[in-house]
Amino acid sequence: MFPEQWEYHVAEPINDLVNWMLHTFQGLFDGISSTILTLLLFLNEVLTALPWWLYIVVICVLAWFTTKSILTTIVLMSLPLVIGIFGLWELAVVTLSVILTAVIVSIVIGIPVGVLMAESNLIAGLVRPLLDLMQTMPSFVYLIPALMFFGLGRVPAVLATIVYSLPPVIRLTNLGLRQVSDDVQEAALSFGATRWQLLKEVRVPLAVPSILAGVNQTTMMALAMVVIASMIGGGGLGYEVLRSINRIDVGAGFEAGISVVILAVIIDRLTQGLAKRWEPPTS
């Protein structure tokens, strides 16, 4: 057994630190919570107001635009009908609103951070260990700070999802910008492009496929967090899966789980197809 006299617990100092932060930065936390809640409620109202058949039409148009495949389009536009048949359409819309909120915030934060990393090796060196920590930490751990600072509900669920899904879009934005050919950049500079023009007109457009791949991975990770986030009030399909597990209801769990998979497949295929359309021609 480990010697008891060597033990030292940090639980009490951490609790004191959290209480101090909650008291000192209450306005900041309230502002973050209010902003995310406003965006979440807006998206939820919009998605709820849309008729079910309009989702099918939108998926059909996007699938054809991104894939140009009749079979893929038919399959993708048919999959949401399965969710409706299972009676989980409203829960799927709630899940979609949580995912979209997390992805939008992740993009707003992640792409600028990725650009800064590509522009500065110092910033890249400081941010990279943090991203490594975020990606290696068990997903359940993300629930702890969300609970400490924001309690239970959809807002902490969204925040936990953001922290979990943020690294890919940052990494792939940085990678895409750094992989832009030096010859292309030198050609732009030789024509008198400034550093800002080089970034805006050359590097970012050429890095779009990599950035969109990062958005795709961020979205997939947000979907992967759905069930876990439901433990702190995320709701939606994740809560249905969690409730089925608690009740040992295999059938209901299967329906909810398949519905999550369907959402993942649709979003993955559409975002991948969009990224491929931005890829430069090979010849």
Buried (B, 14 or more C-beta within 10 A) or exposed (E): EEEEEEEEEEEEEEEEEBEEBEEEEEEEBEEBBEEBBEBBEEBBEEBEEEEEEEBBEBBBEBBBEBBEBEEBBEBBBEBBBBBBEBEBBEBBBBBBBBBBBBBBBBBEBBBEBBBBBBBEEEBBEEBBEEBEEBEEEEBEEBBEBBBBBBEEBBBBBBBBBBBBBBBBBBBBBBBBBBEBEEEEBEEBBEEEBEEEBBBEEBBBEBBBBBBBBBBBBBBBBBBBBBBBBBBBBBBBBBBBBBBBBEEEBEEBBEBBBBBBBBBBBBBBBBBBBBBEBBEEEEE
